[in-house]
Amino acid sequence: MLGTELLVIDADTTVRQFTKEIRWNQAYHRLAAGL
């Protein structure tokens, strides 16, 4: 795996929402790596 991800930024995206999405993705990948 390359360690890349794709996040979509559109007209409805807010900084808070974008930051939260990045954090959830990081948490998922950390947990998945430990399984």
GROMACS elastic network, one bead per residue, 0.5 to 0.9 nm:
[ bonds ]
;  ai    aj funct       b0    kb
    1     4     6  0.80696   500
    2     5     6  0.89007   500
    5    25     6  0.89415   500
    7    18     6  0.83250   500
    7    21     6  0.84122   500
    7    22     6  0.82831   500
    8    13     6  0.83740   500
    8    18     6  0.88912   500
    9    12     6  0.78689   500
    9    13     6  0.57585   500
    9    14     6  0.86177   500
    9    18     6  0.79629   500
   10    13     6  0.54458   500
   10    14     6  0.89411   500
   11    14     6  0.84692   500
   13    16     6  0.84842   500
   13    17     6  0.65752   500
   13    18     6  0.66359   500
   14    17     6  0.51740   500
   14    18     6  0.60614   500
   14    19     6  0.85262   500
   15    18     6  0.50848   500
   15    19     6  0.60301   500
   15    20     6  0.85153   500
   16    19     6  0.52069   500
   16    20     6  0.61642   500
   16    21     6  0.86519   500
   17    20     6  0.51287   500
   17    21     6  0.62003   500
   17    22     6  0.87609   500
   18    21     6  0.51330   500
   18    22     6  0.63546   500
   18    23     6  0.87786   500
   19    22     6  0.51925   500
   19    23     6  0.63166   500
   19    24     6  0.87568   500
   20    23     6  0.51272   500
   20    24     6  0.62204   500
   20    25     6  0.86192   500
   21    24     6  0.51922   500
   21    25     6  0.61910   500
   21    26     6  0.86560   500
   22    25     6  0.51173   500
   22    26     6  0.61923   500
   22    27     6  0.86726   500
   23    26     6  0.50793   500
   23    27     6  0.61786   500
   23    28     6  0.86143   500
   24    27     6  0.51005   500
   24    28     6  0.61548   500
   24    29     6  0.86803   500
   25    28     6  0.51269   500
   25    29     6  0.62302   500
   25    30     6  0.86315   500
   26    29     6  0.52692   500
   26    30     6  0.61742   500
   26    31     6  0.86355   500
   27    30     6  0.52115   500
   27    31     6  0.61953   500
   27    32     6  0.85258   500
   28    31     6  0.52206   500
   28    32     6  0.59727   500
   28    33     6  0.85244   500
   29    33     6  0.60220   500
   29    34     6  0.86565   500
   30    33     6  0.52794   500
   30    34     6  0.65571   500
   31    34     6  0.52462   500
   31    35     6  0.66807   500
   32    35     6  0.53898   500
